[in-house]
């Protein structure tokens, strides 16, 4: 195996949009995410519409145009 070609694998801090934080191991020091186990609809049982960069709104506008 070649030496000095692999990135450093260290403790990483994960920050969710809901405010939850936890630690894991990764090659990236800090990871930002939109959904975690604390706020994901599958784990919480609550339906939540996740709109990433306006994709849901663009879909609704496109659907309304073809419907009329």
C-alpha positions as CSV (number, residue, x, y, z in Angstrom):
1,X,0.0,0.0,0.0
2,X,1.3,3.5,-0.8
3,X,2.1,5.8,2.0
4,X,0.9,9.4,2.5
5,X,-1.9,9.2,-0.2
6,X,-4.9,8.8,2.1
7,X,-6.6,11.8,3.7
8,X,-6.8,12.2,7.5
9,X,-9.7,10.3,9.0
10,X,-10.7,12.2,12.2
11,X,-13.7,13.2,14.3
12,X,-16.2,15.4,12.5
13,X,-19.0,17.5,13.8
14,X,-22.4,17.2,11.9
15,X,-24.8,20.2,12.1
16,X,-28.4,19.8,10.9
17,X,-30.7,22.6,9.8
18,X,-33.0,21.8,12.8
19,X,-30.1,22.7,15.2
20,X,-29.2,19.1,16.2
21,X,-25.4,18.3,16.3
22,X,-23.5,15.1,16.7
23,X,-20.1,13.7,16.1
24,X,-18.9,11.1,13.8
25,X,-15.7,10.2,11.9
26,X,-15.0,11.6,8.4
27,X,-12.3,13.2,6.3
28,X,-14.2,16.5,6.5
29,X,-14.0,18.5,9.8
30,X,-17.6,19.9,9.8
31,X,-20.6,18.6,7.8
32,X,-23.8,20.6,7.3
33,X,-27.0,18.7,6.5
34,X,-30.7,19.5,5.9
35,X,-32.3,16.5,7.5
36,X,-31.1,14.2,10.4
37,X,-32.6,11.4,12.5
38,X,-34.1,14.0,14.9
39,X,-36.2,15.8,12.2
40,X,-36.6,13.2,9.4
41,X,-40.3,12.4,8.8
42,X,-39.6,8.6,8.8
43,X,-38.3,8.7,12.4
44,X,-40.5,11.5,13.8
45,X,-43.8,10.3,12.3
46,X,-44.6,13.9,11.2
47,X,-44.9,14.8,7.5
48,X,-42.7,17.7,6.6
49,X,-42.2,19.1,3.1
50,X,-38.5,19.6,2.5
51,X,-38.0,22.3,-0.2
52,X,-34.4,22.3,-1.4
53,X,-33.6,25.4,-3.5
54,X,-37.2,25.9,-4.6
55,X,-37.6,22.6,-6.4
56,X,-41.0,21.9,-5.0
57,X,-42.3,25.3,-6.0
58,X,-40.9,25.0,-9.5
59,X,-42.6,21.6,-9.8
60,X,-45.9,23.0,-8.7
61,X,-45.7,25.9,-11.2
62,X,-44.8,23.5,-14.0
63,X,-47.7,21.2,-13.1
64,X,-50.2,24.0,-13.0
65,X,-49.2,25.2,-16.5
66,X,-49.7,21.8,-18.1
67,X,-53.0,21.2,-16.2
68,X,-54.8,24.3,-17.6
